[in-house]
Amino acid sequence: MELISLKVFKESPLIIEDIRWEVTPKIFFNPSSVPDASENAVDMTYGYMLYVDVIDDKPALVIMQLRPLTSKTVGYVFDIPGELLREAMHCTDTDCIGGMYPLTEKLEGWLKKEFGLS
């Protein structure tokens, strides 16, 4: 996996435009966990999911490319304020799956501001 700086990430408009903000680790592993999943199925075959994980004993933002059969991790971003990453790691057991922590509203808002989306 590749270590990506926030600066390089911000200069990747093709990835930023395809971030699936609605996709969380819980939805990734169990798409039927979405309310009314039968009517509003989440398409997991395109875009990028962001989540927090612990890499080399440090929290990092992970960029995962969603694909039809096998999704893959594109890279890790470490140079994000540590308190935002650590805060994401304090989620409920039902939202954190396999060591993958969803973005908090605060972290998502901070990222959107950094990317010029808000």
N, C-alpha and C positions, 0 to 999 in steps of 0.2 A: 504494500500500500504506500501511497505517496503522502509525504508531509507537504501540506499546502499552507502558505501564509494567507492571512486574511486579505492582504493587499492583492495577491494573485487571484484569490477567490472573487474579490470584488471586480476584477477585470475579466471575468468569465461570464459574459452576458448570456451565452447559450445555456449554461447551467442555471443561472439565476432565474431566467425566464421560465425554466421548466421545474422549479422547486414546487413540490406538491405539499403545501403547508398543511393540508388536511390529513395527510398520511402520517400516522404515528406508529411506533413499534407494535402497539396493541392491534391496530388495524392491519398492519403488515402481516403479522402472524395469524390473525383471525379476522378476515374481512367481514365475517358475519356478525362481529361485535358492533358494527355500525347500526344505529337505530334504523329500522325499516330497510335492512340490508337487501331484502328481496326486491324492493322497489328502487333503491338507490345504491346499487352495488358500486363499490369503489374500484375503478379500473387500475390495477397494479402493474400494468404492462408498459408504462412510460413515465418519464420524469425522474426526479431525484427526491429522496427522502432525507431529511436532516434529523439527527438525534445525537444525544450525548452518550459517550461510553468512556470507560477507563482504559487508557492505552499507556503502557509502560508506567503504571502507577500514577498517572495524571489524567484528569478529565479532559476530554477533547470533543470537539464537534466532528461528527462523522458524516460524510457525504456518501450516500448509497444510490447507485443508479438502479432504478426499477426497470426490469425487463421481463418479457413474457415467461420464460422458463426459469432463469437463474439470475437473480439480482446480484450486483457486485459492489463492493466498497471501492469508491474512487479515490478517497483520501481522507486525511485527518487535518483538522485545523486546531492548533493549540493556542494561537495568540489572540484569544478572546478573553475578556475579563474573567478571571477565575471564579469570582463570586457568582457570575451568571451561570457558569457551567456547574459549579457545586450545588447551586440552588435547584437545578434540574434533577439532580440525583436524589432529591428528597421527595420523590413521588410515591403514590400508593402502589402497593404490590400488584394491583390489577392493571395499572398503567405501564409499569416497568416489566419488560419481558426479556429474558435471556441476557440480562446485563445491559439492555438498551433502554435509555431514559428519554422520554419525550421532551420536546422543547417546552419551557414554561412560556406563559404569555409575555413575561418580561424579556426573556431571551429572544423570542420570535420578534417582538417589537424592536429590540435593539438591532437585530440582523436586518430587518426590513429598512430601518433607518440607515444603516451602513450601506445597504445596497441601493438606496435611493428609491425605495418602493413605497414609502409613507411620507 
